[in-house]
């Protein structure tokens, strides 16, 4: 059984979903410390040919508390502003209508807990993209919280009966294959193809934007093809 684990992010880039599509089970790593200035509550979309941040606020954000120990701060006025920003950016995109409704549903999710709010959008987006991996959150698993880093990942793998753990390529300097091999687990790294390009509207192509950009300009069939544009090493 292949397993992938990543923190919950706000409409992350295509590589996030490629990893999810590559595995049988996917763990949303929600009981690790929140990171300020990262991708948990924001991402980038293309506006008038340039990358622009979009996202929402988090109450009393602290790197000393876990992601699932935070709450969102997004009054209705902020939600409307967020929706309007996306509408202005992609109102003329070929698949705007369905993707906008998907996004609007997630924005108005009634969950206040940050991890639960993000998990809702992740599940809805995965379903929309046709990803079939079973999704769990790490906080619902019975884990040994004294373990850190690789040891904790291996602990999750053992708990889920994992034969292969697939990590994003960025973890290549953090995880060691021998350590996983000693635990009876194959460690692999997924790398998104660098030459991915699709019609993106005005201006030059900007890589690694929010998956919203991908969804706005690609059919369901094209999305399925893009999800497979990676290598595993």
C-alpha positions in Angstrom: 0.0 0.0 0.0 1.3 3.4 -1.0 1.0 6.3 1.5 1.5 10.0 1.2 1.6 12.6 4.0 1.4 16.4 3.7 0.3 19.3 5.8 -3.0 21.0 4.8 -2.6 23.9 2.5 -5.0 26.4 0.9 -5.5 25.3 -2.7 -1.9 24.2 -3.1 0.0 23.7 -6.4 -0.4 20.8 -8.8 2.4 18.7 -7.3 0.4 18.4 -4.0 -2.4 16.7 -5.9 -0.1 14.6 -8.0 1.2 13.1 -4.8 -2.3 12.4 -3.6 -3.2 10.8 -6.9 -0.1 8.6 -6.8 -0.9 6.9 -3.5 -3.6 4.7 -2.0 -4.0 6.6 1.2 -3.2 10.2 2.0 -2.7 11.6 5.5 -3.4 15.3 6.1 -0.6 16.2 8.6 -2.6 18.5 10.8 -1.1 18.0 14.3 2.3 19.6 13.6 3.2 23.2 14.3 1.7 26.0 12.3 4.2 27.8 10.0 3.8 31.6 9.6 4.3 33.0 6.2 3.9 29.6 4.5 1.2 28.1 2.3 -1.2 26.9 5.0 -3.6 29.9 4.7 -2.6 31.4 1.3 -1.5 30.7 -2.2 -1.0 32.5 -5.5 -3.3 33.1 -8.5 -2.6 34.9 -11.8 -4.1 38.4 -12.0 -3.4 40.5 -15.1 -0.5 38.4 -16.1 1.2 38.5 -12.7 1.2 36.2 -9.6 -0.8 37.6 -6.7 -1.4 36.2 -3.2 -4.9 35.2 -2.0 -6.0 33.7 1.2 -7.4 34.3 4.7 -6.4 35.3 8.2 -5.8 33.0 11.2 -6.7 33.9 14.7 -3.6 34.5 17.0 -1.4 32.5 14.7 1.6 31.0 16.5 4.3 28.6 15.5 4.2 27.2 19.0 0.8 25.6 18.4 -0.3 22.9 16.0 -2.3 23.6 12.9 -5.4 22.0 14.3 -5.1 24.2 17.4 -5.9 27.3 15.4 -9.1 28.9 14.1 -9.7 30.9 11.0 -10.7 34.5 11.0 -12.8 35.2 8.0 -16.0 37.3 8.4 -18.4 37.3 5.5 -16.9 40.5 4.1 -13.5 38.8 3.8 -15.1 35.8 2.1 -16.8 38.1 -0.4 -13.6 39.9 -1.1 -11.8 36.5 -1.6 -14.5 35.4 -4.0 -14.4 38.6 -5.9 -10.6 38.4 -6.3 -10.9 35.0 -7.9 -13.8 36.1 -10.0 -11.9 39.0 -11.4 -8.9 36.9 -12.1 -10.7 34.0 -13.8 -14.1 35.2 -14.8 -13.3 34.6 -18.5 -11.5 31.3 -18.0 -13.1 28.4 -19.9 -14.0 26.3 -16.8 -14.7 29.2 -14.5 -18.4 28.4 -13.6 -17.9 24.9 -12.1 -14.6 25.8 -10.4 -16.0 29.0 -9.0 -18.9 27.1 -7.4 -16.5 24.5 -6.0 -14.4 27.3 -4.5 -17.4 29.3 -3.2 -18.7 26.2 -1.4 -15.3 25.7 0.3 -14.9 29.3 1.2 -18.3 29.3 2.9 -17.6 26.1 4.8 -18.8 26.6 8.4 -15.8 25.0 10.0 -13.9 27.4 12.2 -11.0 25.1 13.1 -8.2 25.8 10.6 -7.4 22.1 10.0 -11.0 21.1 9.5 -11.6 24.1 7.2 -8.7 23.2 5.0 -9.5 19.5 5.0 -13.0 20.3 3.7 -11.5 22.1 0.6 -8.9 19.4 0.1 -11.5 16.7 0.1 -13.9 18.6 -2.2 -11.1 19.5 -4.6 -9.7 15.9 -4.7 -13.2 14.7 -5.5 -13.6 17.3 -8.3 -10.3 16.2 -9.8 -11.2 12.5 -9.8 -8.6 11.5 -7.1 -9.6 8.3 -5.4 -7.0 8.1 -2.6 -8.5 7.5 0.9 -8.0 10.6 3.0 -7.4 10.7 6.7 -6.0 13.3 9.2 -3.0 12.5 11.4 -4.9 13.8 14.4 -7.4 11.0 14.2 -4.7 8.4 14.3 -3.3 6.9 17.5 0.3 8.1 17.3 3.2 8.2 19.7 3.6 12.0 20.0 7.1 11.7 21.6 8.5 10.7 18.2 9.6 13.4 15.8 10.5 13.9 12.1 11.3 10.6 10.3 10.5 8.4 13.2 7.0 9.8 13.4 6.5 9.3 9.7 7.7 5.7 9.9 5.3 5.3 12.9 2.4 6.4 10.7 3.5 4.1 7.9 3.6 1.1 10.2 0.2 2.0 11.7 -1.4 2.1 8.2 0.4 -1.0 6.9 2.4 0.9 4.4 4.7 -0.8 2.0 5.8 2.3 0.2 6.0 5.9 1.5 6.0 8.6 -1.2 7.2 12.1 -0.3 7.4 15.3 -2.3 10.9 15.8 -3.8 11.6 18.6 -1.4 12.0 16.0 1.4 14.9 14.3 -0.3 17.4 16.0 2.1 15.3 15.2 5.1 14.5 11.6 4.8 16.9 8.6 4.4 16.0 5.5 2.4 18.0 3.2 4.6 16.1 4.2 7.7 12.8 3.4 6.0 14.2 0.2 4.5 15.2 -1.0 8.0 11.5 -0.6 8.9 10.4 -2.6 5.9 9.2 0.4 3.9 10.2 1.6 0.5 10.9 5.4 0.4 10.2 7.2 -2.9 10.2 10.8 -4.0 7.8 12.4 -6.4 8.9 15.2 -8.7 6.5 17.2 -10.8 7.6 17.5 -14.5 9.4 20.9 -14.9 8.0 21.4 -18.4 4.3 21.5 -17.6 2.6 24.3 -19.5 -1.1 24.9 -20.3 -3.2 27.8 -21.7 -3.2 30.3 -18.8 -4.7 33.5 -20.3 -2.8 36.8 -20.5 1.0 37.1 -20.3 3.7 34.5 -20.0 3.0 31.1 -18.3 3.6 31.2 -14.5 4.4 27.8 -13.0 3.3 26.4 -9.6 0.4 28.6 -9.0 -2.6 27.5 -6.9 -4.4 24.5 -8.3 -7.3 26.9 -8.9 -5.4 28.2 -11.9 -5.0 24.6 -13.3 -8.7 23.9 -12.8 -9.9 27.1 -14.4 -8.1 26.4 -17.7 -8.2 22.6 -18.0 -10.9 20.1 -18.7 -11.4 17.1 -16.4 -9.6 15.0 -19.0 -6.7 17.4 -19.2 -6.5 17.5 -15.4 -6.2 13.7 -15.3 -3.3 13.9 -17.7 -1.6 16.6 -15.7 -1.9 14.6 -12.5 0.3 12.0 -14.1 3.0 14.4 -15.3 5.7 13.5 -12.7 8.6 11.1 -12.1 9.3 9.0 -9.0 12.8 8.3 -7.7 
